[in-house]
Each structure stands twice: as structure tokens, then as C-alpha cells.
């Protein structure tokens, strides 16, 4: 079962925005967010934790378990609850 928009936090939305541009690792997402000035600081571990949650709900895919993620289904575009 997918997540509803209301289930997403700010970082989830930022991660989904990054993945709309293509595949990324947690480290790359962290650096992109910091570079864009979206966040002063976010840990790679926290980005990874949020990616795992999005993956559990089948919104992102960890390609061949390599830590490279791609967007599968953006929950913000769905009528989920």
C-alpha cells in the first residue's frame, strides 16, 4: 500500500523532487539538498532511512540493492486517501 501525501514529511518531498531528475544515492541527495540551500544540514543516514521507507511502500526502487535509487511512483500524484 502506498503512502498518502499527508504521510510525507518535508524531506520525503525533497527526496522525491531530486529523484524526478534521475537516479541518485543517499549521499548525492544529501549534497544536492545542501547545495540548493534547501537544508543547512541533513545526515546521509536520515536520507537513507527516508529512502528505505519510500522503497517499502514501492514509491522508489533500490536498483539491484546497490544504494542507487530511482523514482517508481510519486505518491504526490496519486489519490491515496
C-alpha positions, 0 to 999 in steps of 0.5 A: 500500500502506498503512502498518502501525501499527508504521510510525507514529511518535508524531506520525503518531498525533497527526496522525491523532487531530486529523484524526478531528475534521475537516479541518485544515492543517499549521499548525492541527495544529501549534497544536492539538498545542501547545495540548493540551500534547501537544508543547512544540514541533513545526515546521509543516514536520515536520507537513507532511512527516508529512502528505505521507507519510500522503497517499502511502500514501492514509491522508489526502487533500490536498483539491484540493492546497490544504494542507487535509487530511482523514482517508481511512483510519486505518491504526490500524484496519486489519490491515496486517501 
